């Protein structure tokens, strides 16, 4: 009897249709800055809506917040032509983005649409923008060095496969140029480049001059220039990372280059301030400092036996201030930082890497004790010369006064030559280590 009753209840339950929230259209009530406010919409965070514009056009926007019965939307494009009371219609857009080997050699925008006029994207699969969580205890540890083709980095700031490094500098000091050299010289199966919020002309220049036809063949470029909406810039950084994650899951060693992490933070600042989040540190709301690690932590090694993402993020230090909030927060979450000096750049020293202010936190795990000792000795000699440079430049130092200073003066010309490198000159890891051993020679006893 009880069995018959249970079967009847189950049969009735199967006939009851699942509750589906109706798609309710709304109306646009206000535009404040870049934020659109609408009422009457039955939408959730992250949903997309179409907004009617003049002359029969439509504009797409994403739900980024709400308050009471008001919904805040951020447009993906320009808002010219939007009228008061315009109709807002929720649309069913998949939150998955296309990925696969068909992306190689392609240039995309922040939503995954092609910019290169090479036809539609041939995708093997789809993935989300948010990425998949990896248990930190299951990540494969960094124990293998990565050859980036830059002599000073290979020898003094050795990079590990799966490491995340920041290139810190002010504007016009050579971040993009150094990034382009790494793109051409670094050993990697796949290169994924994110150009986030930078100048529009740099997109084509980077593709033509830095990547070239051979480099582009194994690369994917996601570009969202400075005139894109904040939401597009945010999505482009997340899409870049999602593409890199896909290839890592295929067992590939991926080189992820993002220019720049600062523009990503500024886009989040624009979005957060637009929806009413209060500023906390020099105009940056708290959500900015929560978003940075969420993006950066997605790079790195996969579980044992999987691939890796070695990531380089450029960080713009406003006014060459290394204590800039974004620079300070980035240093704390990255596995090392390479600081570019304006003083060296103005003196014609390229790449303008300040070896005293730079550090690779995984270098002790990926190099031999002998190379680690040579790198420390190089830093000591270099730092000793810098400390005495004022006396030396004005002729106040007398030769023979200090053996260490005498040795530093003797070796400084060849050390400066060692730190400089041509734009098209690649120096592999073995050659870099050998050059480091030969230029120091015997060090005077301490």
Secondary structure, DSSP 4 states (H G I P E B T S, - for coil): -HHHHHHHHHHHHHHSPPP------EEEEEEETTEEEEES----TT-EEEEEBGGG-EEEEEEEEEETTEEEEEESS--TTB-TT-EEEEE---SEEEESGGGTT-EE-TTS-BSSSS-S---SEEEESS-----TTTBPPP-SEE--S-HHHHHHSPEETT-EEEEEE-TTSSHHHHHHHHHHHS--SEEEEEEES--THHHHHIIIIIIHHHHHHTEEEEEE-TTS-HHHHHHHHHHHHHHHHHHHHTT-EEEEEEE-HHHHHHHHHHHHHHTTPPEEETTEEHHHHHHHHHHHTT-EE-BTTS-EEEEEEEEE-GGG-TT-HHHHHHHHHSSEEEEBPHHHHHTT-SS-B-TTT-EETTHHHHS-HHHHHHHHHHHHHHHHHHHHHHHHHTT-PPTTS-HHHHHHHHHHHHHHHHH---TT----HHHHHHHHHHHH-PPPP-
